[in-house]
Amino acid sequence: MPYSRSFDEEEGPVQIVCRHLRSKAIYVAGQMEPGLEQETMGSGHCWCNQTQHILGPDDTLVDRRGCNSGRACYEAVL
């Protein structure tokens, strides 16, 4: 049986993320959301530029889907 990726939750579209969210993709690909090929090859590891850690200023885990306008520490890009 070939390998297939599966997720417990259905992934929806990514919202505009916080200006402090960082990922290796920014430094390698030059953009936050690389193409599907690059995204599946990367680890998906993100960190907050304010805390320099995987937890944001609100002590909640940092990720591409969670760092949106629903968080108190969120700052829009523009």
Secondary structure, DSSP 8 states (H G I E B T S, - for coil): -------SS---------TTEEEHHHHHTSSSS--HHHHHHS---EEETTTTBSB-TTS-B--TTTSSTTSTT-----
